[in-house]
Amino acid sequence: MAENDNTVFVGKKGTMAYVLAVVTQINQGAREVTVKARGKAISRAVDVAEIVRNKFDTNLLVSGIGISTEEVSTEDGTPLKVSAIEITLRK
């Protein structure tokens, strides 16, 4: 999938910070928003998608879910495999 401006990368912040980011993009006219996360943030990304769909915009559909494994380097240079998810929400 090509990178676009309508991507929210979920990390360590609170869930509602990412919900606000998704809702803001939808309100600015984005037809599609992708929520991405790796590792421990995957469950938070699912929470973000579900909160947006159920509480803020019930017209949004999950148009795609992609899972993968990415290899990242630790601080000492050791390669580490980390799970990743992409959830695409579409009006």
Secondary structure, DSSP 8 states (H G I E B T S, - for coil): ----SSEEE--SS-HHHHHHHHHHHHHTT-SEEEEEEEGGGHHHHHHHHHHIIIII-TT-EEEEEEEEEEEEE-TTS-EEEEEEEEEEEE-
